[in-house]
Amino acid sequence: MGTVWVVLGMFVVVAGVAFGVVVWRGTRVGGVGGEEPVAGRDARVRQQRYEAERHGDQGDTWQRGRESGG
């Protein structure tokens, strides 16, 4: 029974150290893997471009409706 507790304890220690290393590396690099900030910036740029195009399309639709209805 003592061997089971030793093995279980070692597993918990190794898992804790691995988790600590991942968290430490993520805060040091600015994201886990180092590519997260770049991917986030690209996603924001795509979203803003989509919103700007959508806003322009809605303005064009409103303007066409105003011209044909008046």
C-alpha positions in Angstrom: 0.0 0.0 0.0 2.9 2.3 0.7 4.2 1.9 -2.8 0.9 3.1 -4.2 1.0 6.3 -2.2 4.6 6.9 -3.3 3.8 6.4 -7.0 0.6 8.6 -6.6 2.6 11.3 -4.8 5.3 11.3 -7.5 2.6 11.6 -10.2 1.0 14.6 -8.4 4.4 16.3 -8.1 5.3 15.7 -11.8 1.9 17.0 -12.9 2.2 20.1 -10.6 5.7 20.9 -12.0 4.5 20.5 -15.6 1.5 22.8 -14.9 3.8 25.3 -13.3 6.2 25.3 -16.2 3.4 25.8 -18.7 1.9 28.7 -16.7 5.3 30.3 -16.2 6.2 30.0 -19.9 2.9 31.4 -20.9 3.2 34.5 -18.8 6.8 35.0 -19.9 6.2 34.7 -23.6 2.9 36.5 -23.7 0.8 33.4 -24.4 1.2 29.7 -24.5 3.2 28.8 -27.6 4.1 32.4 -28.4 1.7 32.6 -31.3 -1.4 33.5 -29.4 -0.9 37.3 -29.6 -0.3 37.2 -33.3 -3.4 35.0 -33.9 -5.5 37.3 -31.7 -4.4 40.4 -33.5 -5.1 38.8 -36.9 -8.6 37.8 -35.7 -9.3 41.3 -34.5 -8.2 42.8 -37.8 -10.5 40.4 -39.7 -13.4 41.1 -37.4 -12.9 44.9 -37.8 -12.7 44.6 -41.6 -15.9 42.5 -41.6 -17.7 45.1 -39.5 -16.6 48.0 -41.6 -17.7 46.2 -44.8 -21.0 45.3 -43.2 -21.5 48.9 -42.0 -20.8 50.1 -45.6 -23.2 47.6 -47.1 -26.0 48.6 -44.7 -25.4 52.3 -45.5 -25.7 51.6 -49.2 -28.9 49.6 -48.7 -30.4 52.4 -46.7 -29.4 55.0 -49.2 -30.9 53.1 -52.1 -34.1 52.6 -50.2 -34.3 56.3 -49.5 -33.7 57.3 -53.1 -36.3 54.9 -54.5 -38.9 55.6 -51.9 -38.9 59.4 -52.2 
